[in-house]
Amino acid sequence: MNAAFIYSDDFAKYDYGPGHPLKPFRLQLTYELIKAYGLLSLPDARLVKAEPADEKDLLLYHAGDYLDMLKAADSGLDIPGEERYGLGPGDNPVFKGVYEWSRLVTGASLQAAELVDSGEVRVAFNISGGLHHALAASASGFCYINDPVIAISSLLKKGRRVAYIDIAAHHGDGVQEAFYGTDKVLTISLHESGQYLFPGTGFEGETGEGHGKGCSVNIPLPPSCDDELFIYAFTEAVPPLIERFRPDIVVGQLGVDSFRTDPLAHLNYTTNGFCEVVRTMKELSPKWIALGGGGYEITNVAKAWTLAWAIMNNVASPDNLADDLPEAFLRQYPLEGFRSRKLRDEPYREEGPEKVMMRDEVKRVVSRIRNQVCP
C-alpha cells in the first residue's frame, strides 16, 4: 500500500459551539469530496478507521493535572479553575466530548505514525490532526491536545529522527516549544509573521536552545504574501534543511488557513501554491505523516485536502482528477457555500510596490535561514 487515509465518522459529531470558527464538520465534507472523486478506492490506497489514543499516550507530552481537567470538562459543563488551563469561553470552549474528541484526533495521528514507521505505507494522512498550538498544561488556539507532538514523541521513543514542516498561517508554537532543546527533531514553520497574527511567535531568531540550537527554523511571511513568494520561501529554504538534517520521517502539517478567503489570517495562497509545496514535501520525505491543521473557510479545506490526498496517490493531474466538482456531491451539500464549482483555484498574484516590499522581506528572511540557521 502506498497511502493510508485515517478517518472516523465520529469526527463530525463534535461541536465547538455556535459561532466558533473551527467546525469539525469540515472533516466530513473533505471525506465526502475525496470519496466522490473515487480517491478512496484507488488500488494503492487504504482507508483506516481512527481509534482514540490511550491516556498513557497523552502523557507523552501533557501534564496529568491538565488531562484530569480535560476529563472533567468532557461533560460539557464549565469546571471551577478551568481558566488556569486555557479553557473557557472564547478560543478553547468547554463542550460535550472535548476530551473524547482530543483522544480520537490524537489516536489517528498515532495510527498514522505507526503505519508509516512500520513500512506498511509510505504516507498516512490524518485530516483531523495538526492541532499544533496546545501546550503541555494548557489548551491554546482551538487545540486541546497537541497530536503532532505526541506522534513525534512516539517516534523518538523508537530512535527516529523527525522533521516537522508546518505550512499553516499560524506559527506552530506548541510543537516548537516541545522540541526546542533537542537535536532529534527539526521543526520548520512557514507562517504569517507573529507581528500581525496569533500566537505572536515564530520569528527567525527563534532557533532552538542547548542541543537544539539550529533545529528550530521559522520563516515568518508578511501579510498578503501570495503563491509566488510562498513557493519561493519553501523551495529556497526547506530542501537544504531537510538534506542536511536527514530525517527518518517527515511530519507535515497542511493547514489551509493561509488561503485568500480564510477569515482568520491575511495570506493570499491558492490551491496552486499549496499543491506545488505539497508535491515538494512529498519528494523530500523518505516517509511522510501528513496532518490537517487550520482552515476556517470549510470549502477551501475540502478542496485543498482532496488535492493533497490526490498528490499522495499520484493522481492529481487534471487528466486524472476533473476540475468540475462532482454533481452528486454538490447536490448532497448545497448549503456549504462553494464559491466556485471548480476544484482548483484561479491563479492569484500580488502586484505593485507592496509586492516589491514583500519580496525583499521574504528574500531577507530566506537568506538568513540559508546562511545562519542550518542545523
Beta strands, then each sheet from edge to edge (+ up, - down):
strand 1: 3-7
strand 2: 45-49
strand 3: 123-126
strand 4: 162-166
strand 5: 185-192
strand 6: 216-221
strand 7: 249-253
strand 8: 288-291
sheet 1: 2+ 1+ 3+ 8+ 7+ 4+ 5+ 6+
end
